[in-house]
Structures are given as C-alpha cells and as structure tokens.
C-alpha cells in the first residue's frame, strides 16, 4: 500500500502530530528506536535537528507507554565503526555516552530501559547469517553481487563491503539482523523513527528480514526528511508483519 508523504510547515508541528498518530501503536513489548549521531575519532559529532526530533518523539512514545503500564523500552543503534577494532570492545564496555542533548531528554528514564545495539556486532552476526543463507540456497551469487529472491517475485541485492580481504554485510542485511535480535530479546513490535539521510537502504531491509529469518516481529518504519524548510515524513514503509497498516 503506497502512502502519501506527510508534510509539515515546522518541526514542532510535525512532532505534535506524529506523536498523536503513533502513540496508539505503542503496545505491550514495544521497542522504540529514534535518534542518530556519529563518532569521529572517538568523539561525538553532535546530532542534527532532524535526528534530535526523532529522538524526542521516541522518548515521548516511551513515556506514553510507561504511563499506560506497558512493557516499553528505548532502543539506540550505536555507530561504532569510527573506532579502531582494538578499541571497540573497550568502548562498548565503558566508553559509550550519549551527547548532552540526548542526556537531557533521557532524564528520568531508567538505565535498564535503554537498550543499546552496536553496529559492529550486528554486522558480524549478519555476515554469519549471509553465509548460512548462501549454503541453504536462499541467497544466490551472480558475479560479484549477492541476490535475495523474494517469494513475491522481487529481488534485492545485498550491500557488501570488503574488509581485510573478506566480504562483510552492511545496510540491508545488517538491519535485517537487528530486527531478528530484537525479536530474540522478546519484543513483539518495533517502531523505527529514522532520519532518511542516515539510512540509505530505506525500508527494503524489512523484505530481507521476512524472507530470510523465521522469527517475526511487527515493524513500523517512519522516515523523516527536512526539505525547503518543511518536514517531510514518508509512511511508505509503515508495515505490520509484511502487511501495510490500515488507518
């Protein structure tokens, strides 16, 4: 189901309206993911206003769920690739810290309600899944490309990088693995509030997940973009278990 892109004249208007639209989808065992920022040489590059917006909405949805006595958690996907490999373990163990703008928004949120996922770990797990799926015939190799053929007849190329002479999975496969790991932690639904510029593979990773992984989780993907002083919100990938949600 193709959805029209929502348009707002200000970030504030979009924040209010989207919170009202999305709060009805916060149910028991929901994980809410919002916000994004990167590290450069181990230092935090401060989040832009669009990433801050998604984080604010995520926190509001979390607090709404808590108020309704739901089991709700905040999720954050940590980009740790800017760290040398030998420093990543130390960083995961004791070096991670949110930027000040996020810390302010997290005041009153118990530490145990913040679930961290590290990109390097998800990529390693996605790489192992990629190899297993090739052995099972779910993924085919054509030239230098790896292709997932969906039961719907569509097909997707899995993004790959080469590192230290080997091939590693990124983007679509990595985010599909992230969905699986969230399901294995017991969550039934995930609400992803994404800054479009930070996630180039868009919602197609959902199709990869449903094709390659046996466990299922309900997914709502919302993409934010700021263009010509307007906030644009794409609901095209507004999905429950592979099916579009009807309003």
C-alpha positions in Angstrom: 0.0 0.0 0.0 1.6 3.3 -1.1 1.2 6.1 1.4 1.3 9.8 0.8 4.2 11.7 2.3 3.1 13.8 5.2 4.2 17.4 5.1 4.6 19.9 8.0 5.5 23.6 8.0 7.7 23.2 11.1 9.4 20.5 13.1 7.2 21.4 16.1 4.0 20.9 14.1 5.3 17.5 12.9 6.4 16.5 16.4 3.0 17.1 17.9 1.0 15.4 15.1 3.2 12.4 14.7 3.2 11.7 18.4 -0.6 11.7 18.4 -0.6 9.4 15.3 1.9 6.9 16.7 1.0 6.6 20.3 -1.9 4.3 19.5 0.7 1.8 18.1 2.6 1.5 21.4 1.6 -1.8 22.8 3.0 -4.4 25.3 6.6 -5.4 24.4 7.3 -2.5 22.1 10.8 -1.3 21.4 11.1 2.3 20.1 14.1 3.5 18.2 14.9 7.1 17.4 17.8 9.5 17.1 21.1 9.2 15.4 24.6 10.6 15.6 28.1 9.5 14.6 31.5 9.4 16.2 34.7 10.9 14.6 38.0 9.8 16.1 36.1 8.7 19.2 34.4 12.0 19.7 30.6 12.6 19.4 29.5 14.6 16.4 26.5 16.4 17.7 23.2 15.2 16.3 21.4 17.4 13.7 17.9 18.8 14.3 16.2 16.0 12.4 17.9 13.3 14.5 17.0 15.2 17.6 13.4 15.4 16.5 13.2 11.6 16.0 14.8 11.1 19.5 12.3 13.5 21.1 9.3 11.6 19.6 10.8 8.3 20.6 11.1 9.5 24.2 7.6 10.8 24.2 6.2 7.5 22.9 8.2 5.6 25.5 6.8 7.8 28.3 3.3 7.3 26.9 3.8 3.6 27.0 5.1 3.7 30.6 2.1 5.8 31.6 -0.2 3.1 30.2 1.8 0.5 32.1 3.2 -1.2 29.0 6.5 -3.0 28.8 8.2 -0.4 26.6 11.9 0.2 26.0 14.0 2.8 24.2 16.4 1.4 21.6 19.5 3.0 20.2 21.7 1.8 17.4 25.3 2.8 18.1 27.6 3.5 15.1 30.9 2.3 16.5 32.8 1.9 13.2 34.8 5.0 13.6 36.7 3.3 16.4 39.8 1.1 15.6 38.9 -2.5 16.0 41.1 -2.9 19.1 39.3 -0.1 20.9 35.7 -1.2 20.1 35.5 -3.7 22.9 36.6 -1.2 25.5 34.2 1.4 24.0 31.2 -1.0 24.3 32.2 -1.9 27.9 32.8 1.5 29.4 33.2 4.3 26.8 29.7 4.8 25.5 27.9 8.0 26.4 25.1 9.9 24.8 25.7 13.5 23.7 24.4 16.2 26.1 21.3 16.9 24.1 20.2 13.3 24.4 21.1 13.1 28.0 18.7 15.9 28.8 15.9 14.1 27.0 16.7 10.9 28.9 16.3 12.4 32.3 14.0 10.2 34.3 14.4 7.2 32.0 15.9 4.2 33.9 19.2 2.9 32.5 17.7 -0.6 32.2 15.0 0.8 29.8 17.6 1.9 27.3 18.6 -1.0 25.0 21.9 -0.5 23.1 22.8 -2.3 19.9 26.3 -1.9 18.4 26.7 -1.7 14.6 29.9 -3.8 14.5 28.3 -6.6 16.4 25.2 -6.7 14.2 27.4 -6.7 11.1 29.4 -9.7 12.3 26.2 -11.6 13.1 24.7 -10.6 9.7 27.8 -11.9 8.0 27.3 -15.3 9.5 23.7 -15.3 8.5 24.7 -14.4 5.0 27.0 -17.4 4.7 24.3 -19.8 6.1 21.7 -18.5 3.7 24.0 -19.0 0.8 24.5 -22.6 1.8 20.7 -23.0 2.1 20.2 -21.5 -1.3 18.2 -18.5 -0.1 20.9 -16.2 -1.4 22.5 -16.5 -4.8 25.7 -15.1 -6.1 25.7 -13.5 -9.6 29.1 -12.2 -10.5 30.2 -10.1 -7.6 26.6 -9.5 -6.3 24.6 -11.3 -3.7 20.9 -11.5 -4.5 17.9 -12.4 -2.3 15.0 -13.6 -4.4 11.7 -13.0 -2.6 8.6 -15.2 -2.8 6.8 -12.1 -4.2 9.0 -12.3 -7.3 11.0 -9.2 -6.4 14.7 -9.5 -5.7 17.2 -7.3 -3.8 21.0 -7.0 -4.0 22.6 -7.2 -0.5 25.0 -4.4 0.1 28.5 -5.7 0.8 31.9 -4.2 1.8 35.3 -5.7 1.6 37.4 -5.6 4.7 40.8 -7.4 5.4 40.3 -9.5 2.3 36.9 -10.8 3.3 33.3 -9.8 2.4 31.1 -8.3 5.1 27.4 -7.5 5.1 26.2 -3.9 5.5 22.9 -2.0 5.4 20.0 -4.2 4.3 21.4 -7.4 5.8 22.7 -5.7 8.9 19.4 -4.0 9.7 17.5 -7.3 9.0 19.8 -9.0 11.6 19.0 -6.1 14.0 15.2 -6.9 13.7 15.9 -10.6 14.4 18.0 -9.8 17.5 15.3 -7.5 18.8 12.7 -10.3 18.4 15.0 -12.8 20.2 15.0 -10.4 23.2 11.2 -10.8 23.4 9.9 -7.7 21.7 6.8 -8.1 19.6 6.8 -4.7 17.9 9.5 -2.1 16.9 8.8 1.5 15.9 11.8 2.9 13.9 11.9 6.7 13.6 14.6 7.2 11.0 16.4 10.2 9.7 16.3 9.4 6.0 19.8 10.7 5.3 21.3 8.3 7.7 19.7 5.1 6.4 20.3 4.7 2.7 18.7 1.2 2.3 15.3 2.6 3.4 12.6 0.0 4.2 13.8 -2.7 1.9 15.6 -4.4 4.8 12.2 -5.4 6.1 11.6 -7.6 3.0 15.0 -9.2 3.5 14.1 -9.9 7.1 10.8 -11.6 6.4 12.4 -13.7 3.6 15.5 -14.9 5.5 14.5 -15.1 9.1 12.0 -17.5 10.7 11.1 -15.4 13.7 8.7 -12.4 13.0 8.3 -9.1 14.6 5.8 -6.3 13.9 7.6 -3.3 12.3 6.7 0.4 11.8 9.3 2.4 9.8 8.9 6.1 9.6 11.4 8.2 7.5 12.0 11.9 8.3 13.4 14.5 5.9 13.8 18.2 6.1 13.5 19.9 2.7 12.9 23.6 1.8 12.0 24.4 5.4 9.3 21.8 5.5 9.3 18.5 7.4 8.5 15.5 5.2 7.5 12.2 6.7 7.4 9.1 4.4 5.0 6.4 5.6 5.6 4.2 2.6 7.2 1.6 4.8 4.6 1.7 7.5 4.4 -2.1 8.0 3.0 -4.8 10.3 4.3 -8.3 9.7 4.8 -7.6 6.0 1.4 -6.0 5.5 0.6 -2.3 5.3 -1.4 -0.9 8.2 -4.8 0.5 7.5 -5.7 3.7 9.3 
